[in-house]
Amino acid sequence: MNGPQDLGGQMGFGPVAPEKDEPIFHAPWEKKALALTLAMGATREWNIDISRHARESLPPAQYLGSSYYEIWIAGLIKLMLAKGLVTEAEVSSGKMAVPAKKVAGKLLASNVTTALAKGGPSSRPDTVPRYKMGDKVRTRNMHPVTHTRLPRYLRGHQGEIVRLHGTHVFPDSNAHGKGEAPQALYTVRFAARDVWGEARHPKDAVSADLWESYLEPA
Amino acid sequence: MNGPHDLGGRMGFGPIAPEKDEPVFHEDWERRAMALTSGMDSTGEWTLDMSRHANERIPPAQYLSMSYYEIWITGLVDLITTAGLVTNEELASGQMMASAKKVAGKLMAAELASVLAKGDPVTRPATRPPRYTPGDKVRTRNMHPQGHTRLPLYLRGHVGEITRLHGTHIFPDSNAHGRGEDPRPLYTVTFSAGEVWGTARHPQDTISADLWEPYLEPA
């Protein structure tokens, strides 16, 4: 979706202000927000792409007015409400009011290190890729109302395949419970001038990891 | 600029909820906001395009949280501060503290009706013949200026057809930055919706926009 998360080329936010000695967490609740999000992910009630879509579909004014972990928590609450893991009344009272729903997975404190080290790989057995290194491709001019990893600023532009990453879960499908639908994932390189109309330096390039169905032969 | 005002194609705002018997103003202060903005425009300290740019420069999170007249007032505060018509201290206190700056124009209550009726035409005498005629195919430029532009993001890099010539008009991209009116031919350009969005509900759906000549290249 062309939501508030799709910031490439958007202006007016002012300069980025790097923070000296930036702490991992700015407040104790952020630590808890990270832990809660990981633990709830372990219930397997949703996948990473569903959770990304929960965040990007927050109302734009709210999204842009929220800090990183505020966005995480707002997305998590949406997911838990949608899956019946919590009720509106429980969220506002902070007290459990209905019996816990049975879930498929549980993250125990003793498993955290192993679970985090293992991660959630999205690579799948290889399929036959349509494109090879050096092929010229054009990104589709598509505007789905659903999740996509093709940013708006890279649509309808010509680029070159510079790397094949194998076959990966397709987020556009997986974010909507329509299955993993794995497909080839490529790094595509675009001349900055093609993307933005002009470039500071003629050799400036923008590279992005894009799934096969975002691409057409150019 | 690719700012928060450029909403074409953006999603996630939820459905539009039309208001039954919508009043012209929702609050008394909105009436005043409109009057103040019109009154201050008559000072001649800025142009219409400068005031639009002041509005679109509001930080995105703030802009998208604001009502229509909140945006107007915030933009006006930016303009009157920049023009030296008011100081931050005066804004905070609500009291005049420095002497009034002499301005070129003043809107008197008695003139209001005639001034509003007259409007502020942006047509100008032609300085050069228009480059395109109706029926010409053009491509909009893939441009991303930091400054003001009336070419929306969703219409950049697309092929359309000139469907009307409106004469010569002030060029907002120049006028918004104090670089003069630089009048240019203004056209209506019609695009097929499929060309703009990749797909269209109906193959004959089109989008038309009024675009200045410098936004266009021959296609």
Interface residues (C-beta under 8 A of the other chain):
Chain A: M1 N2 G3 P4 G9 Q10 M11 G12 F13 G14 E56 S57 L58 P59 P60 A61 Y63 L64 G65 R140 N141 M142 H143 V145 R152 R155 G156 W196 G197 E198
Chain B: M1 N2 G3 P4 G9 R10 M11 G12 F13 G14 E56 R57 I58 P59 P60 A61 Q62 Y63 L64 S65 R141 N142 M143 H144 Q146 L153 R156 G157 W197 G198 T199
